[in-house]
Amino acid sequence: MAKIKVRKDRSAIGRPERQKRVLESLGLRKIGQVVEHDDTPAILGMVNKIKHLVSIVEA
């Protein structure tokens, strides 16, 4: 299965609780942190909800 790398670019301060939970569930805590996940529909849906806070790089 393909992998994607997700990097947190912006802060979650002032964002809705739902977006904060998505960041937490992806394992993103600090700005600049990069995590690698499988390219599944569930993960892509989560990333799509917070696309304004993160950047995506295919691994």
C-alpha positions in Angstrom: 0.0 0.0 0.0 1.2 3.5 -0.8 2.4 5.8 2.0 1.9 9.5 2.5 3.7 11.9 4.8 1.7 14.6 6.6 3.4 17.7 8.0 1.7 20.1 10.4 2.2 23.6 9.1 -0.2 25.7 11.2 -1.3 25.9 14.8 -4.6 24.5 16.0 -5.2 27.4 18.4 -8.6 28.8 17.8 -9.7 25.9 15.6 -12.9 23.8 16.3 -12.5 20.9 18.7 -13.2 18.5 15.8 -10.2 19.7 13.9 -8.0 19.4 17.0 -9.1 15.8 17.5 -8.3 15.0 13.9 -4.7 16.4 14.3 -4.3 14.4 17.5 -5.6 11.2 16.0 -3.1 11.5 13.1 -0.3 11.9 15.7 0.5 15.5 14.9 1.4 17.6 17.9 4.1 20.2 17.1 4.4 22.5 14.1 6.8 21.0 11.6 6.3 17.4 12.8 6.0 14.8 10.1 4.1 11.5 10.4 3.8 8.7 7.8 0.5 6.9 7.2 -0.9 4.4 4.8 -2.8 5.9 1.9 -6.3 4.6 2.9 -9.6 6.3 2.4 -10.0 6.9 6.1 -6.7 8.7 6.5 -7.3 10.7 3.3 -10.6 11.8 4.6 -9.0 12.9 7.9 -6.3 14.9 6.0 -9.0 16.5 3.8 -10.8 17.8 6.9 -7.6 19.7 8.0 -6.0 20.4 4.7 -5.6 24.1 5.6 -3.4 23.1 8.6 -1.1 20.5 7.0 0.8 19.7 3.9 1.0 16.3 2.2 4.0 14.6 0.5 3.7 11.2 -1.1 6.4 8.9 0.2 
